[in-house]
Amino acid sequence: MTAQNESPRVPVREGLFSGPLSDLDRVTLAGSRCSSCGETSLGSKTLCANCGKETVRDIALGTRGTLWTYTVVRHRPPGNYKGPEPFAPFGLGLVELPEGVRVMAPIHCDVDKLKIGLPLRFKPYLRKDDGREVVAFAFEMEETEAANV
């Protein structure tokens, strides 16, 4: 494929990522922190969701987190499911990042290894959607944890 024929990568949601989408090793989750009240939130924002002031600045959120809670999705979700085929059960968890933000995301690991408190790391990945490369994300177990389980 030539550079002229390549379509640019797009994020699964605008304002969600920080870093160049062309280099997934440099992509992190984007966040916003309010300098008035200290509230930190997921994604790039212009107003603070907590105090309503325009005193937010963009920050990159950490790439490591802890599994705060989770569920196992054992049945194919209805509608326009865009996950791997054939469908296999997967973890869906709330991951707490060092900045205090909790992010809902798929957890890429054997569902039998999921447990609250599991150390995880951010993992951006590509998926195809109508011929476009879409950057999405999940979390996966830290290598040291995977070796111990």
N, C-alpha and C positions, 0 to 999 in steps of 0.2 A: 504494500500500500504506500503511495507517495504522500508526502506532506500535504499536497493540495487536496487529496481525497480523504484525508483523515478528518473526522469530526472531533471537535474538542470534547474532552471529558466534562461531564456535568455532575454536580453534587446531587445526592438523593434529596436534599433540601437546601435551598439558598441560605447562606449565612451560617451554615453548620460547621464548616471546616476552615482551618487556618493552614496556610502553606500551599505550595503549588500542586494542583491536582495531577500534573504530569509526572510527579515524583512521589509515589505513595509512601516512601520511607520518610518523607518530610512533612506529611499531612498529620495534623492533630485536630482535636475538636476545638472549635472556637468557643469562647465564653465572653461574658461581659461582667465587669465589676463596677458597682456604683461607688463613687468616691464620697458621697454624702452619707449613705447608710451602711455600706459595706456588702450589700447583697451581691452574690455571684450567681449568674444564671448561664444556662446552655445557649449558645448561639450569639451571633452579633446582634446587638440591640441599640436603639437610640434613646429609649426611655427605661428607667428602672421600674421593674414590675412590682417592687416593694414600696417605694416612696413616690414614684411618679416623676422624679426629677430627671433632667437631661444631663446628669453628671456621670454617665457611664463611659467606660473605655473598654476597648477590645483587649482580651487576653487569650493566650493559648492555654487550654486546660491540660492537666497532666495526662500522661499516657499509661499510668499504672493506677489500679483501683482495687477495691475489695467488694466481693459479692455480698450485697446487703440482704437481698432476698431473691427468690427465683421461683419459676414454675417450669414444668416440662410440657411442651406442646406435643401431644402424641397423635393428633389427628390433623390432616391437611387443612389449613385455614381456608375458609370459603372465599369466593370472589377471585380476584386476579392475583393469585399466589405467584410470587416471583422468586421463590427459593429453589434450592437444588432439586433436581429430578433424578431418580424417583424420590418421593417424599420420605424423610426419615425423622423420627422424633428429635427435637432440639430443645436446648435450654433457652429460656427468655428471662433475663435477670435485671435487677436494679443494681447498678454498680456505683458505689460511692467513690468519687475522686478526691484527691487531697484537698481541693478547694472547697469541699463540702457539698458539691453538686452531685445529685444522684441521677444517673442516666439509664434509661430503659434500652436494652439492646439484646440481640441474640448472643448466646454464649457458645462458642465453638469448642466443644470438647465432648467426650463421652458423657452422656447424661447421668450415668451411674457415679461419676466423679464429682458432681455438683454438690457443694455444701456451703452454707453461710460462712462468710469469713474467707473464702477462697481468694487468694491473690490473683488478679487478672491484669492483662495488658490490652491496650487499645490496638485494634487491627483493621485498618482500612483495606477495602478490597474492591475489585471491579466486578460488575455484572453487566450483561447485555440487556438492553431494553429498547425494542423497536430500532435496532441497528446502532444505537448510541452506547457509549461506554459510560456507565453511571458509577460514581464512587459512592459506596455505602460503607458501613462499618459494623463491626462486632467486637466482642472481647474474647480473649482466649486465655487459657491457663499459662502462668509463668512456667518457663522450662524447668526451673528448680522444683516447682510444685508437681509438675507432670512426672518428674523422675521419682518423686516420693510417694506417689499414689499407686 
